[in-house]
Amino acid sequence: MARNFSIKETDVYRIILEELNDNALSSKIEFSMADWMAFGEDAEGNPNGLLINRLSLNGDQLTRFDINTTYDEETYAKSTNSFVAFSVGPLNGEITALNTIKDVVYSPVLTFLVSIDNINVQRAITIALEEVRKRLIQYQRVFNTSYHDLDNLSSTTKIDETLKIIMMSSSIDYGDIFQINGKQYLTYTMALTIQATNFGEFANQQKIYLGVSDILDEGSIEMFLVEPNEWHWGVGRGIESVQLLPDYATVGSTNNKEIKSVIKNKGFAFNMEIQMDFQDSTVGELCKYLYKDSMIETLTNPVCTLKIEMYLYDSTSETYLIDTDLTMTRVMELTQNQPPESISKGEKLVHSLTLAPKYQSS
């Protein structure tokens, strides 16, 4: 078995740093990994010193914890840029025990040290962090990594590999205000879940569209992009058991006395649960139709068009592109439309939809 590895903890740090600094205020607000410790004590018992160890993944030589000094050799101008120090807690990696498939889930907690003396700066930091937190809710990306070929240590050529990343952020928690050497600080914390793998596809790569024959857009069925809570599908096959007599069995077969299963019918169904919002600008009309349909008894099932798009990663464009071969569009009948279970006040209206293929034209 080849000796290699593909997921490094330093890669996880780089991913976190890249995502934090990908925000609308990145030209003014920079996040940087660091460790810090308050020390000393003034007359009132507050710390009067703050030791910061700014970490660099790129080998940069830095000085102060919150200032990055740059020097322009042409204009002889010196400028400084502030940054926000943050630390990454234990990664707590849970690794799947497989030989060639590398799959690991990390669950670190990020802690941010925020100076709050200037309210405008604090607001900018908060806006930048909230933007990142929103994007990282069920966020998918890829990350290119490389490692040494452990089976050929004399080679200087590294093995390149593309990892798929799924990230999930949590709420931002605000700590207590504390004072160090006359300056006020506040700590923000945000838990993060990161799944990294070199194998497999994710449900994030699917987009589901649903249209009904009663809602038209310029004469054609209007397709609505829906976001189900969950969805699944499957093929059901009805079988009939048959045992072949030895006289009629295949000559020389070692299984001629076994009972065989013969397929007598086959069916396909797609099920999903979607939330109802009658005033939404994108799917409100569809939700109203489904709600009314669930209350009215009819002799026929509504005719729907179901489209499931599949997106695959393209290394050339470094983005996910639709795969037409794996994209399905089918005319279906809505055979079930109801809440998945009893509901009560305080709960959202959710409908469970089951669609089966429509084999006969109306």
C-alpha angles and dihedrals in degrees: 000000000000115000112227144119132211112182117069126182090228087060089057090053091051092050092052092047093048093050095047092052093047097090139114092257097047091119089063105022119054123180117210132181114248145149121226140187132187116221141171127037134241128210092279094050096255121131112263098194138052123198114201126188107192112205123215127197092189101051095253116165107229133178123192119034096236102028130068111195120207129187126204110210093198099051097025087228123148120205135178131213124197122224138189117243117222134172130210117223124215110315093220092202118201107200124199110232102234130129105230103007111084111202124160135163120208124196110189127163116225118214121196126199107213126186109218102185089101109051093197092055091047091051091050091051091048093049092049092049094046090051091053092045091053093050093049094060101113090340122173128199141141131242127202115219136171135202140179120274100245091193090060108034093168091065118093091199113103127213112248121212136175116222125200114225130200116188131189123186129198135206123306112245121202119215131204124296114250134179129227121182092339095312124110123226137182129196122222121196129195127177117221134193118204124185116191126184141161094209138053144030128265132223086238086077092067128085119192124206125186129189133175126211092235094061111067134180112202091334097313130096109270112233119215123203103227129193108211122200086225137345140187140170140190150170119247120203124194112212136195121207118231130177116205117217115237091244091061098034125107110278112254095011114145091205099051093116096050124104111253127211115225119194110235099172141004134202140181129208136176123203131187140162118223132180121240121237112162095187100048112124094223108037103011094105092051092048091052090051093050093047093051092043090055090056099046124075113220135170094231134052120241113258113235139180115223121196123182115187121199121203123201128193114258113203093199097059092026091226140093114271129189115261108216093194092059095039114102130202118180139165107239142178120233099232098168130031117164144106108286091233142353114306133211137187114293093034127106121249106252126176126205110214125196118190126190128186117272105226099176125061116235 
